[in-house]
């Protein structure tokens, strides 16, 4: 008997993956000390080989202090992560429009992100921008967006989306 597995095509089963939970949008830092405490063999991993996956896609990272080709005390991986959205809920519906609340996940606002490493290849990285010649850029018009109000599963707690 065989079983089909959907949605995990991004996983390379020949690699180790360390999972961590994200329940709030923001910029996160995984420090050298956190990696060591989690049992990750940082001494045998090149910073260039590190990858973070979330929402089934590789996420860009910034590596503080990894320029010397090693991970040392004080080094860190910096990345932007988002809490769970209704993207997974929409997969349970015939069409994405069938999702009852398009702003808040029905089952869980927490999602797992994964740290792994893979030698070779071009991994997604943030690049430092050093251009400060701002007058040469064309400004865009300011535009205000509308706001939607919705209630979550927490009774009476309202969030304002902009």
N, C-alpha and C positions, 0 to 999 in steps of 0.2 A: 504494500500500500504506500502511496506517496502523498505528501501534503504540499499544498501550494503556500508560499509565503509571499504576501504582497506588502509593498511599502518599505521593504528593507534592502532594496537593491543597492543602496549606497554602502552597505556593510561589506568590508573585506574580511572574511572569516579567518584569514591567515594572520591577522593583526590583533593585538590586544586593544581593547577599548575600555576606558574608564568613564563611568557614568557619573554625572552630577546634575542636580535639579536646579531649574531656574523658575522662579515664580513671580519675578518682577522685571520689567524692562530696565536696562541700564548697562553701564560699562563695568565690566568685571575684571579682576586681576587674580590669576592663579600664580602664586609665588612659588619660588624654588622650595621654600620650606613646606608649603602645602603639598606640593608634588611628592616630596620625600616622605612626608607623614602619611601619604596615601599609598605608599609602596611602589611608586613609579620609579623605575631604575634610571634616574636622570643622568647618572654617570656614563651610561652607554648610549645616550640619545643625543643626536645633534639638534640644536634648536631649529635648523632648517628643515628637519623632518617632521616637526610637530604639526598636527592638524586638529581642528575642533569642528565637530559636526552638530548641527541643530536643524530641526525641520527637514531632515533627510538631505541636507546640503552642507558642503563645506563652508565654514564661516571664516572671513578674513581675521587675522590676528596680528598683533604688534608684539614683538619680543623685546622686552627691555633688558639690555645687558647681554644679549646673546651674540654680539658681534664677534666675540673671540672664538665662536664655534663650540662653546661648552655652556652648560647650565651651571651656574654657581650661586652661592648664597647672595641674596639681593636681586637676582634676576626674576623676571615675571612674564607671564603671557597676559596680554591685555586684549580684550575683545568686547564687542557689543552683543548682548543677548536679549531676546524677547521672551516674555512669558507665553504660555500657550494661547493660541487664538482659535477661531472656529474652523481652521483649515482641516483639522482631522474630523470634526463633526460633519463637515460638508461631504466627506467621503462616504458617510453612512447614508446619505440621501441620494435620491435619483438625480437631482440637480442641485447645485449650490444654493439656488434660490429657495429651496425647501427648508433651509436651516431656520429654526424658529427665532433665534436671537443672533443676528449677524455680528454683534459686538462682543459677546462674552461666551466662552466655551461652556457647553452644557454639563460636562462631566468633571473637568479639572482645569484649573488655571496654571498648573505646574507642568513643565515639560522637561524631558531628559535631554541634556547635551552630552556629547561624548568627546573625550580627548583620546587621540591615538597618534601614532607616528609611523611614517612610511618613508623609507630612503628613496631618493630620486623623485623626479617630477616637480612641477611648478605648483607649490602650495599657495593658497591665497594669503596675501600679506597686505597690511596697510603700508602705504609709503608716505614718508615725511614730505610735506609740501614746503618748499623754501621760497617760492615765488611771492614777493611782496609788492609787485608792481600793480597795485589795485586800480589806479586810474585807467589802465588799458582795458579793464573788464567792462562789459556793457551791463548796466544795472537792469533789474527786472522790476516790473510794477508790483507794488504792495497789494496783496489781495487777502481779504479776510474770508475765512471759511465758515460755513454754518456749523451749528452744534446740534448733536442729537443727545437726548436723555434716555437712559434705560435703567432698569432695575436688575440687580443680580439675584442669585439664589439667597443671598443674605438679606433677610427681610428688612425693607426700609432703607437699605444702603444704596444711594444713587451715585452714579458716575457720570461725569460730563465728558463727552467725546468731542474733540475739536479737529 
